[in-house]
Amino acid sequence: MKNQRSKLFLPLIAFFVFVIGIGCVCSVLSGGTPTQPPVQPPPATKAPVQQPTAQPQPTAELPQSTEASSGGWTTFVDQNKLYQIQVPADWTYQQTVDTENNYFYVDTFTSPDNGAVIENIVYDDGKPFTGSDKSKAALFFLNNWYSNTGKEGDIKVTDDSIQKDGSERLIWTSRGGGYSGISFLETRGSTTFLFFTVNWGNSVQDQYVDTLNQVIESYSIP
């Protein structure tokens, strides 16, 4: 079943305990301050995302480009068949796994020059996602894993929209890191949370826009 997702804008004891009472992502993104989860990631754990090269001022919009990947494409199928995507064959693949609790795993693809990253986080602790749990999870990953500082304040979300396939798309930029990204969040069943992200160095966005668009458009359920 093919997921209908739009192009880029012009287009982690548990990793946290969900906190009841935090507002939904829309209210947080519009100015509220999210509550930090009471259980933080162990200090020894490093965020799996490989941040792209930090360069010029952040930009919210990713313009179209004629550049494309020249190394060919390969199909990647998630180990639990939750999704599949087409990825550039010359990008480096790495998987990060929660060996202690087996709550999550992360598949990461990094471009040869480290200028762009494709990544998917699958989290499932057996507890149902209800209410604003998806929003809390998304904010956790953005503020703790994807921000340049590893905490709130660096990531600015510039667009939040629901897609045709029911997933939620967040377009964001790092205020201090010189990189930007687009993340899609959704659940499968009642307990599995997926956070699919592409991010790029702002100085190389024209080089990777078409490649990342193709990856997003190739996203489907096996």
C-alpha positions, -999 to +999 in steps of 0.1 A: +000+000+000+015+033-011+015+061+014+006+095-002+031+119+011+039+154-002+072+166-013+095+188+008+081+222+017+072+240-014+068+213-007+153+066+240+148+019+317+124+037+284+136+065+263+111+086+282+079+083+302+051+102+286+039+130+308+002+135+311-009+171+309+014+185+282-005+202+255-007+190+219+020+197+195+001+225+178-002+245+210+035+238+219+047+248+185+027+280+187+045+293+218+041+269+248+070+253+266+069+214+265+074+195+297+106+175+297+101+137+302+109+126+338+133+099+326+161+113+305+183+092+281+214+077+298+243+101+295+263+075+276+238+074+248+245+095+218+218+106+195+220+085+163+213+113+139+244+125+122+240+162+119+247+176+085+274+202+079+267+234+097+269+263+074+248+295+066+216+309+080+187+284+085+160+284+059+124+272+063+117+265+027+135+240+005+135+251-031+133+228-061+165+219-078+177+200-109+204+182-089+199+144-082+217+114-068+242+099-092+250+067-074+219+046-082+191+035-060+183+006-037+152-006-019+153-007+019+126-027+037+122-022+075+129-054+095+094-055+107+079-045+073+065-013+087+077+007+057+101+006+027+119+034+008+142+039-021+176+052-010+208+063-028+230+031-031+262+050-022+248+063+012+262+047+044+237+027+064+238+023+102+214+008+127+211+019+164+193-006+187+180-003+222+199-034+236+187-029+272+149-028+268+145-035+231+120-005+229+134+011+198+157+009+168+169+035+144+178+031+107+201+059+094+214+066+059+241+093+055+253+108+023+290+104+014+298+140+023+277+139+055+256+167+040+223+150+043+207+122+064+177+099+060+165+083+092+136+064+107+130+058+145+107+029+155+096+030+191+074+004+209+073-002+246+041-021+245+020+008+258-008+023+236-003+058+222-033+078+232-043+114+232-013+137+226+013+109+231+024+112+195+030+149+199+050+144+230+072+118+213+078+140+183+088+170+206+111+147+226+130+136+195+132+170+180+144+187+212+167+159+225+180+141+194+178+165+165+186+199+181+221+214+179+221+219+217+204+187+227+176+206+244+147+229+238+151+262+220+172+253+190+146+236+168+120+259+153+091+242+136+078+263+107+050+241+094+028+214+109+003+196+086-016+164+083-009+143+052-032+123+030-020+091+045-028+103+080+007+110+091+017+144+105+045+164+088+068+188+106+091+211+087+118+225+110+152+242+112+180+243+137+186+279+148+222+273+157+232+243+137+229+255+101+207+225+091+170+219+085+147+189+082+113+174+076+099+147+099+068+125+095+052+110+126+026+083+128+016+051+147+010+016+135-015-004+155-018+011+190+018+008+204+043+014+175+055+050+169+074+059+137+094+091+133+107+094+097+131+123+091+152+137+063+177+166+072+203+185+053+230+211+057+216+244+045+246+251+023+239+219+003+201+220+001+201+226-036+223+195-041+200+172-021+165+185-026+155+162-055+172+132-039+153+137-006+120+144-025+124+110-043+130+092-010+099+107+006+078+099-025+090+063-025+078+057+011+053+029+011+041+000+033+053-034+019 
